[in-house]
Amino acid sequence: MNVSRLIPTAAVAGAAVLGLTALTACSSSDAADHKNGDKLDVVASFYPMQFLAEQIGGKHVSVTTLTKPGVEPHDLELSPRQIGGLTDADFILYLKGIQPAVDDAIGQSGAKHVVDAAKLTALEDHGTETGADEHGHEHHDGEAGADPHIWLDPVKYAEVAKGVGKAMEKSDPDHAADYRKNTDALVTKLDGLNTAYENGLKNTATKTFITTHSAFGYLAERYGLTQEGIAGIDPEAEPSPARLDEIHTIAEKNKVTTVFFETLASDRTAKTVAKDTGLKTGVLDPLEGITDKSKGTDYIEVMRSNLAALEKALGAK
């Protein structure tokens, strides 16, 4: 990733002032619309948070996402308008530790109804560098090495969904019953997804998969698999010769067939490794955004596509 593209805290603070000034005229009507239209104005940091907000909020919310489809979430730059809009939001849903620019902007915004999904389930360390995640991001909350990719584990994602549902009930008690009903429906879908993964990955020829983006630590742990990341901190980085040799050895020892890459990053590294090791390439989507390249139109569909890809690569019986 290009760390230099991220907005430093000082710049965010300055942009927040500009954003608030620029939004004075247009945002007052938005606030009025909420009061009259009775919709909760929700800002979600990126797709996994947007999906939760839309599924749980239903017809009672208007959801805006800070990360547009096709944008790599980790390198997101926020406009002054987006930063200013955080102050006017009725409800902000984000995941601390994955988008530094968002973390800083929310900290500067002074917004009252802010929900950090990272606090709704237990974060774990999946072998990332101390003090930073595998994208090289420093963790602002002091949780060294904590892996933020909790949404790729349906069980943890369901825990987050329950927490988001309760927070929405508090923010908009008039529609609490609907939020509760929608949360229950989503958790049921996620339970079904978990069961599909358990059954689909129970008996496989190998338990090891190789990926350019080490985002699947929670998923691997949940279903008894081993994730082998190629480059570690950057999904598009060139692996070292030593790591290539290691990957080759791992592939031979564990009967690995496929090197996975993601939809929002280049497949160059995966193809290089596949060529050097004699393996196939495939897509394992970390679900950080939905685009026309995604194998599905929403979280559930893409996760099922991921399951099919893993079943094929791992030799499910």
C-alpha positions, -999 to +999 in steps of 0.1 A: +000+000+000+010+036-005+013+049+031+021+084+019-014+087+004-030+085+038-042+118+054-021+128+085-040+138+116-031+175+113-044+175+077-076+158+088-081+184+116-077+213+091-100+196+065-126+190+092-128+228+098-131+234+060-156+206+057-178+219+084-177+254+069-186+241+034-214+220+047-232+246+068-257+255+041-264+220+027-263+199+059-289+219+078-316+206+054-303+171+058-308+174+096-343+187+090-350+158+066-341+134+094-364+150+119-393+152+094-386+121+074-379+100+105-349+082+089-317+076+108-288+092+088-261+065+090-225+069+078-206+036+073-168+035+069-167+007+042-187-021+027-188-047+056-202-019+079-225-006+051-240-041+047-247-043+084-263-009+086-286-016+056-296-050+067-303-040+103-317-005+096-339-015+067-364+012+057-357+033+088-322+043+078-304+063+050-269+048+047-239+066+032-205+049+028-172+067+030-155+041+007-170+040-028-171+007-048-137-001-063-117+020-039-091+001-019-103+008+017-069+009+033-057+038+011-089+058+014-086+096+013-115+116+027-128+148+012-135+178+034-172+172+026-170+136+039-152+147+070-176+175+077-206+151+072-194+130+101-205+157+125-240+158+110-245+120+110-271+105+134-251+072+136-215+063+125-204+027+121-168+020+115-140-006+123-111+010+140-076-001+129-083-007+092-086+028+078-063+053+096-078+083+077-113+073+090-101+067+125-085+102+126-115+119+111-140+104+135-117+113+164-117+149+152-155+150+144-168+151+180-198+129+167-218+114+196-234+083+182-203+064+170-200+026+170-166+008+166-173-027+154-139-038+168-153-034+203-182-057+196-162-089+193-127-101+204-099-092+181-070-116+178-034-115+166-028-136+135+009-133+132+011-097+120+039-074+130+039-060+165+023-026+165+009-028+130-014-049+109-004-067+078-010-036+057+016-017+078-010+003+096-002+014+131-029+005+156-043+036+173-058+016+202-026-001+215-037-036+204-004-046+188-009-070+160-047-072+162-062-085+130-092-063+120-107-087+094-135-099+117-162-098+090-147-128+072-157-150+101-195-153+100-196-161+137-177-129+147-197-109+121-229-121+137-216-109+171-209-075+156-244-075+140-260-080+174-240-051+189-249-028+160-286-038+164-286-028+200-268+004+193-295+013+166-322+005+191-307+030+215-302+057+189-338+053+175-360+037+201-392+044+182-381+016+157-364-007+182-387-036+174-379-035+137-341-032+144-344-063+166-363-082+140-339-073+112-309-082+134-324-116+142-330-122+105-294-113+096-279-134+124-300-164+111-285-159+076-250-157+091-256-188+111-266-206+079-234-194+062-214-207+091-230-241+088-223-242+051-186-234+057-184-261+085-200-287+063-181-277+031-147-276+047-150-305+071-133-331+048-106-318+025-074-331+009-055-302+024-061-276+050-036-251+037-043-222+013-019-195+000-031-159-005-015-126-015-037-108+011-035-122+046-070-112+054-084-147+062-069-154+096-103-155+114-119-176+087-089-201+087-090-204+125-128-209+126-128-238+101-095-255+110-075-242+080-040-227+077-036-194+058-001-188+042+003-151+032+029-144+005+042-109+012+027-100+045+022-062+047+011-054+011-011-076-011+007-062-042+043-064-029+068-086-046+077-116-024+113-121-014+132-151-030+134-166+005+096-164+009+091-178-026+112-208-016+092-212+016+059-210-003+071-236-027+081-260+002+047-253+019+028-260-013+046-293-019+043-305+017+006-296+021-007-305-015-016-269-021-031-264-056-040-227-057-026-192-050-054-168-042-056-131-051-083-105-045-105-084-067-094-049-056-057-055-060-034-067-089-030-104-096+006-099-106+021-113-073-002-144-074+007-151-111+044-148-103+041-172-074+019-196-094+043-196-123+073-203-100+056-230-080+034-246-107+002-237-090-032-224-103-045-189-094-080-182-080-100-154-064-106-153-026-125-120-020-117-102+013-151-084+008-138-049+014-160-036-014-185-049-040-178-041-077-189-056-110-159-080-107-173-094-074-187-129-076-220-119-060-240-088-053-237-088-015-218-101+015-237-135+017-234-142-021-196-134-022-189-154+010-206-184-007-185-179-038-154-178-015-166-211+000-169-227-034-134-215-043-119-229-011-138-262-015-123-266-050-088-255-040-086-276-009-101-307-025-134-310-005-148-345-003 
